[in-house]
Amino acid sequence: MTGNFPEFDIIQRAIHRTYHMLENDESASMAVDGLRVAQEQYLLALSHKTLIDTNYLKAMME
């Protein structure tokens, strides 16, 4: 999806992988919340860079 922006691909994969790893650990709820914030910031940056609506990007990535 973001082939022209490899740095965003790397960030998105890291967010998803870390989120899924922490999701299974009950004591990691604060970290999961932090990752949600990071993902929202990532989507805003990607939206700004690509001029694609943030909600559309979010729907494509989920």
Buried (B, 14 or more C-beta within 10 A) or exposed (E): EBEEBEEBBEBBEEBBEBBEEBEEEEEBEEBBEBBEEBBEEBBEBBBEEBEBEBEEBBEEBE
